[in-house]
Amino acid sequence: MFDPSLTPSQPDRRRMPFDREVWVWALAVGLPGSGVALLLLWLGDYSLKLQWTLTLLVGGGWLALAASLKRRVVFPLYTLANLLEALRLGDYSLRARRVHGDDALAQILREVNTMRDTLHDERLGAREATALLERVVAEIDVAVFTFDQRHRLRLLNRAGEQLLDRAATELLDSHAGELGLDDLLRGAKVRTEERSFPGGTGRWAIRRRTFRQDGKPHQLLVVADLSRTLREEERQAWKRLIRVLGHELNNSLAPIKSMSSTLADLVARAPRPDDWEEDMRQGLEVISNRAEALSRFLAAYSRLARLPPPTLAPTRVGNLVERVAALETRLAVAVEEGPEITLVADADQLEQLLINLLRNAVDASLETGGGVRLGWRRALESVELWVRDEGPGLSNLENLFVPFYTTKPAGTGIGLVLCRQIAEAHGGSLTLANVSRPRGCEARLRLPLARSN
């Protein structure tokens, strides 16, 4: 009857050892035959010398066969135990022999050899992967720290040493409070803040994750310096802005300066020509037009810099697309309907975005006599709205979202920039790409369904 108090971790101490049990059973197997033979021998009419001789032979053979049976059963188990112990200790140099055949022992030994090869390959791969990971962690320009459940530092990389301005030998096993990192192990897991460390001051991106090692909770803390990246991005942005502003200002100021100099010479001339008033009027008109163009340019820049945050409300995608398509009167826009989707978004901003994309598409298609299609579809965890034209395509994809860059004579160069700002303010993205069948361009707006009902 099953005894629930006996478990593999609590063996029955009253039970006979296995090798002794095999020995007893081996003796028991030979007992009937040997007993009957000895009984007949001693009950028969034989000489005493013969009886003792045969008794010794039968008994010795019986014990020898029992010992041989025990050895054949127990010895392979000891061998198997030694192989498994070697695998447990990470020694993969031992292999089982006599694995040929279809008997049970050969199959077990083959499986042990296969397990040995598998564990050896996995151990080798794990060591190589660990070495590579350690090298990557050591070389990346991001501070990485690992703390145990008692907030004791267990691991850090070279960037972490530089951040704390101390060697790893001095930092390991230190409490997070002693290192000034205790507050980073609490609060939001992902945040950005201004902070001073022994190794530097600036703006830092802080990320924290929890993992388990040996069944115990640990925390992974990653601290990345954003100041250098932000300064470089800011410098590049200023360079682009100054280049564009300088170009536009020169386009307006150069003719103004030239015309002002011409008019000054005209006024200073004596006697003045008969048509000097007409020349003066035309010159002032040129100056006025260029000043007005410069004013429009600055107004467009102000509009780009003052885009308000979106006012979120439920918005049906189908109604939005139909409304935008109906506003275009120069060309009939084909609408390809998609599934019913309601987004939580700023309908006015999305409408302005689609109007700009649709206007560009119609302008391109009118050059070639092609058509324009507008539609939407669901894509995994997002919704895609697309505008496809049959125009000549885009000639310069790299400068599409550069502020004030335009290929249109009367363009301001802020339409696509505003469109991308609106898309990113909604957590989405905007891309434009040329298509070949039919030739043209496709603008694709992707908005996350995480904001949808």
C-alpha positions in Angstrom: 0.0 0.0 0.0 1.3 3.5 -0.9 2.8 5.4 2.0 2.6 9.2 1.4 5.3 9.8 4.0 7.9 8.2 1.8 9.1 10.5 -1.0 12.2 10.5 -3.2 13.8 13.1 -1.0 13.0 11.0 2.1 14.0 7.4 1.4 12.9 4.5 3.5 15.8 3.8 5.8 14.5 0.3 6.6 14.8 -0.8 3.0 17.7 -3.1 2.1 20.5 -1.5 -0.1 20.0 -2.2 -3.7 23.2 -4.2 -4.3 22.5 -6.4 -1.3 18.9 -6.9 -2.6 20.3 -8.0 -5.9 22.6 -10.4 -4.2 19.7 -11.9 -2.2 17.6 -12.3 -5.3 20.5 -13.9 -7.1 20.9 -16.4 -4.3 17.1 -16.9 -4.3 17.1 -17.7 -8.0 19.7 -20.5 -7.6 18.3 -21.8 -4.3 15.6 -24.2 -5.7 17.9 -26.0 -8.1 20.8 -26.1 -5.8 18.6 -27.2 -2.8 17.0 -30.0 -4.7 20.3 -31.2 -6.1 21.9 -31.3 -2.6 18.8 -32.9 -1.1 19.0 -35.8 -3.6 22.7 -36.0 -3.2 22.5 -36.4 0.6 19.5 -38.7 0.5 21.1 -41.0 -2.1 23.4 -43.9 -1.5 26.7 -42.2 -2.2 30.0 -42.2 -0.5 30.6 -39.4 2.1 33.6 -38.2 0.1 31.5 -37.9 -3.1 28.7 -36.1 -1.2 31.1 -33.5 0.2 32.9 -33.0 -3.1 29.6 -32.4 -5.0 28.2 -30.3 -2.2 31.3 -28.0 -2.5 31.0 -27.9 -6.2 27.2 -27.1 -6.2 27.5 -24.6 -3.5 30.6 -22.9 -5.0 28.9 -22.8 -8.4 25.8 -21.4 -6.9 27.6 -18.6 -5.1 29.8 -17.9 -8.1 26.8 -17.6 -10.4 25.0 -15.4 -7.9 28.0 -13.1 -7.6 28.3 -12.9 -11.4 24.7 -12.0 -11.7 25.0 -9.3 -9.1 28.1 -7.9 -10.8 26.3 -7.8 -14.2 23.3 -6.0 -12.7 25.0 -3.6 -10.3 28.3 -2.7 -12.1 26.5 -1.0 -15.1 24.5 1.0 -12.7 27.6 2.2 -10.9 29.1 3.1 -14.3 26.0 5.0 -15.2 26.0 6.8 -11.9 29.6 7.9 -12.5 28.8 9.2 -15.9 25.8 11.2 -14.6 28.0 12.6 -11.8 30.6 13.7 -14.3 27.9 15.4 -16.4 26.6 17.1 -13.2 30.1 18.4 -12.4 30.6 19.6 -16.0 33.1 16.9 -17.0 32.3 15.9 -20.5 35.5 13.9 -21.2 33.9 10.5 -20.2 31.8 8.4 -22.5 30.0 5.2 -22.1 31.3 2.1 -23.9 29.5 -1.0 -25.2 26.6 1.0 -26.6 26.0 -1.2 -29.7 23.0 -3.4 -29.7 19.3 -3.0 -29.1 19.1 -4.2 -25.5 17.9 -1.8 -22.7 21.3 -1.1 -21.3 22.8 -0.2 -24.7 19.9 2.2 -25.3 20.4 3.9 -21.9 24.1 4.3 -22.5 23.5 5.7 -26.0 21.1 8.3 -24.5 23.7 9.2 -21.9 26.3 9.8 -24.6 23.8 11.9 -26.6 23.0 13.9 -23.5 26.7 14.3 -22.9 27.3 15.7 -26.4 24.2 18.0 -26.2 25.3 19.4 -22.8 28.8 19.9 -24.0 27.7 21.8 -27.1 25.3 23.9 -25.0 27.9 24.6 -22.3 30.4 25.7 -25.1 27.7 27.9 -26.7 26.7 29.4 -23.4 30.3 30.2 -22.5 30.9 31.8 -25.9 27.6 33.8 -25.6 28.5 34.8 -22.1 32.0 36.0 -23.1 30.5 38.0 -26.0 27.8 39.5 -23.7 30.4 40.5 -21.2 32.6 42.1 -23.9 29.6 44.0 -25.3 28.5 45.2 -21.8 32.0 46.2 -21.0 32.5 48.2 -24.2 29.1 50.0 -24.5 29.0 53.6 -23.6 26.1 53.1 -21.2 26.4 52.5 -17.5 25.0 49.1 -16.4 24.5 48.0 -12.8 23.0 44.9 -11.3 21.7 44.9 -7.7 20.5 41.9 -5.6 17.4 41.9 -3.4 19.3 43.6 -0.6 20.3 46.4 -3.0 23.9 45.2 -3.0 25.9 45.9 -6.2 26.8 42.6 -8.0 27.9 43.7 -11.4 28.8 46.9 -13.3 30.6 47.7 -16.6 33.4 50.1 -17.5 31.0 52.9 -18.1 29.5 52.3 -14.6 33.0 52.7 -13.1 33.5 56.0 -15.0 30.1 57.2 -13.9 30.8 56.6 -10.2 34.5 57.5 -10.7 35.7 54.5 -8.8 37.1 51.1 -9.6 34.9 48.0 -9.7 36.9 46.4 -6.9 35.9 49.2 -4.6 32.2 49.3 -5.8 31.2 45.6 -5.8 29.0 44.5 -2.8 28.4 48.2 -1.9 24.8 49.2 -1.0 23.0 51.4 -3.5 22.6 54.0 -0.8 26.3 54.3 -0.4 26.7 54.8 -4.1 24.0 57.4 -4.4 21.8 55.2 -6.6 19.2 54.1 -4.0 16.5 56.5 -5.4 17.0 55.1 -8.9 15.9 51.7 -7.7 12.5 53.2 -6.8 9.9 55.1 -8.7 9.3 55.0 -12.4 11.1 52.3 -14.2 11.7 54.5 -17.3 12.4 58.2 -16.8 14.7 61.1 -17.8 16.1 63.5 -15.3 18.9 66.1 -14.7 21.4 64.6 -12.2 24.9 64.9 -11.0 27.1 61.8 -10.6 30.8 61.7 -9.4 31.7 61.1 -13.0 29.6 63.7 -14.7 26.6 66.0 -14.7 23.9 66.3 -17.3 20.6 64.8 -18.5 20.3 61.0 -18.2 17.9 58.4 -19.4 17.3 55.9 -16.6 15.8 52.4 -17.2 15.2 49.7 -14.6 14.2 46.1 -15.1 13.7 43.1 -12.7 15.1 39.7 -13.4 15.8 36.5 -11.4 19.1 34.8 -10.7 19.2 31.6 -8.8 15.6 32.1 -8.0 16.2 35.4 -6.3 15.0 38.8 -7.6 17.6 41.2 -9.0 17.4 44.6 -10.6 19.1 45.8 -13.7 19.8 49.5 -13.8 20.9 51.3 -17.0 21.9 54.9 -17.0 22.6 56.6 -20.4 24.0 60.1 -20.9 21.7 62.1 -23.1 23.6 65.4 -22.9 26.1 64.6 -25.6 23.5 63.3 -28.0 21.2 66.1 -27.4 24.0 68.7 -27.9 25.0 67.1 -31.1 21.4 66.9 -32.3 20.9 70.5 -31.3 24.0 71.6 -33.1 22.9 69.8 -36.3 19.4 71.4 -36.0 20.9 74.8 -35.6 23.2 74.3 -38.6 20.2 73.2 -40.7 18.1 76.1 -39.5 20.8 78.7 -40.0 21.5 77.3 -43.5 17.8 77.5 -44.5 17.2 80.9 -42.8 20.4 82.3 -44.4 19.3 81.0 -47.8 15.8 82.5 -47.6 17.0 85.8 -46.1 19.6 86.2 -48.8 17.0 85.5 -51.5 15.0 88.5 -50.1 17.7 90.8 -48.9 19.9 90.6 -52.0 17.3 92.0 -54.4 16.2 94.6 -51.8 19.8 95.8 -51.4 20.3 95.9 -55.1 17.1 97.7 -55.8 17.7 100.2 -53.0 21.1 101.0 -54.4 19.7 101.5 -57.8 16.9 103.8 -56.6 19.4 105.8 -54.5 21.5 106.3 -57.6 18.4 107.3 -59.5 17.4 109.9 -56.9 20.9 111.3 -56.7 21.2 111.7 -60.5 20.8 115.2 -61.9 19.0 115.8 -64.0 16.7 112.8 -63.5 15.4 110.9 -66.5 11.8 111.6 -67.6 10.6 108.1 -66.5 12.3 108.1 -63.1 9.0 108.1 -61.3 8.0 104.9 -63.1 11.3 103.3 -62.3 10.9 104.4 -58.7 7.5 102.9 -58.5 8.6 99.6 -60.0 11.7 99.5 -57.7 9.6 100.1 -54.6 7.1 97.4 -55.8 10.0 94.9 -56.0 11.2 95.8 -52.5 7.6 95.5 -51.2 7.1 92.1 -52.8 10.4 90.7 -51.4 9.6 92.1 -48.0 6.2 90.5 -48.1 7.7 87.2 -49.1 10.1 87.4 -46.2 7.2 88.1 -43.9 5.3 85.1 -45.2 8.5 83.0 -44.6 8.8 84.1 -41.0 5.1 83.6 -40.4 5.4 80.0 -41.7 8.4 79.5 -39.3 6.3 80.7 -36.4 3.5 78.4 -37.4 5.9 75.5 -37.4 7.2 76.3 -34.0 3.8 76.8 -32.4 2.0 73.6 -33.2 -0.3 73.0 -30.2 -0.6 69.5 -28.6 -3.5 67.4 -30.0 -6.9 67.5 -28.3 -7.9 63.9 -28.2 -11.5 62.8 -28.8 -13.1 59.7 -30.5 -12.7 60.0 -34.3 -14.1 57.7 -36.9 -11.5 57.0 -39.6 -14.0 56.4 -42.3 -15.8 59.8 -41.7 -12.5 61.6 -41.6 -11.3 60.1 -44.9 -14.6 60.8 -46.7 -14.6 64.4 -45.4 -11.1 65.1 -46.6 -11.7 63.5 -50.0 -14.8 65.7 -50.5 -12.8 68.9 -50.0 -10.6 68.3 -53.1 -12.4 69.8 -56.1 -9.6 69.8 -58.7 -9.6 66.0 -59.2 -11.9 63.2 -58.2 -10.3 61.2 -55.4 -11.0 57.4 -55.3 -11.6 56.3 -51.7 -10.9 52.6 -50.9 -12.8 51.9 -47.7 -11.3 49.9 -44.9 -12.7 48.4 -41.6 -14.7 50.5 -39.1 -12.1 52.0 -36.7 -12.5 54.7 -34.1 -9.4 56.5 -33.0 -8.9 58.7 -30.0 -7.2 61.6 -31.8 -7.3 65.2 -32.7 -9.6 65.2 -35.7 -8.8 68.7 -36.8 -5.0 68.1 -36.9 -5.4 64.7 -38.7 -7.7 66.4 -41.2 -5.1 69.1 -41.8 -2.5 66.4 -42.2 -4.5 64.5 -44.8 -5.4 67.7 -46.6 -1.7 68.5 -47.1 -0.9 65.0 -48.3 -3.9 64.9 -50.6 -3.1 68.3 -52.0 0.5 67.2 -52.8 -0.8 64.0 -54.4 -3.3 65.9 -56.6 -0.6 68.4 -57.7 1.7 65.5 -58.7 -1.1 63.7 -60.6 -2.2 66.8 -62.5 1.3 66.9 -64.0 0.9 63.5 -65.6 -2.9 63.2 -65.9 -3.0 60.3 -63.4 -5.4 59.6 -60.5 -5.3 59.7 -56.7 -6.5 57.1 -54.3 -7.1 57.5 -50.5 -7.8 54.7 -48.1 -7.1 53.0 -44.8 -6.5 49.5 -43.3 -5.8 47.8 -40.1 -2.2 46.6 -39.6 -1.5 44.5 -36.4 -1.7 47.0 -33.5 -2.1 50.1 -35.7 -4.2 51.7 -38.5 -2.6 52.8 -41.7 -4.0 55.7 -43.8 -2.5 56.0 -47.2 -2.6 58.5 -50.1 -1.3 57.2 -53.5 -0.8 59.3 -56.6 0.2 58.6 -60.2 2.5 61.5 -60.6 6.2 61.6 -61.6 7.4 60.5 -58.1 9.8 62.0 -55.6 13.2 63.1 -56.9 14.8 63.9 -53.5 13.7 61.6 -50.6 16.4 62.8 -48.2 15.1 66.4 -47.9 11.4 65.7 -47.7 11.2 66.6 -44.0 13.8 69.4 -44.0 12.0 72.6 -42.9 11.5 75.1 -45.7 12.9 72.8 -48.4 10.5 72.8 -51.3 10.5 72.1 -55.0 7.3 74.1 -55.7 7.7 77.7 -56.9 5.2 79.0 -54.4 5.8 76.4 -51.7 6.8 77.2 -48.1 8.5 73.9 -47.3 6.7 73.3 -44.0 3.7 71.2 -45.1 5.4 67.8 -44.7 7.2 68.9 -41.6 3.9 69.9 -40.0 2.4 66.6 -41.1 5.1 64.6 -39.5 4.9 66.6 -36.3 1.2 65.9 -36.1 1.7 62.2 -36.7 4.4 62.0 -34.0 2.3 64.0 -31.6 -0.3 61.2 -31.9 2.4 58.5 -31.3 2.5 57.5 -35.0 4.7 58.0 -38.0 4.6 59.3 -41.6 6.6 57.9 -44.5 6.7 58.7 -48.2 8.1 56.4 -50.9 8.0 56.0 -54.6 6.0 53.2 -56.2 6.5 51.6 -59.6 3.1 50.0 -60.4 1.6 52.4 -61.3 4.4 55.0 -61.1 3.9 57.6 -58.5 4.3 58.2 -54.7 2.6 56.7 -51.6 2.3 58.6 -48.3 1.6 56.3 -45.4 0.4 57.5 -42.0 0.5 54.9 -39.2 -1.3 55.6 -36.0 -1.3 53.2 -33.0 -4.5 51.3 -32.1 -3.5 51.7 -28.5 -5.3 55.1 -28.7 -8.4 53.6 -30.2 -11.7 52.4 -28.7 
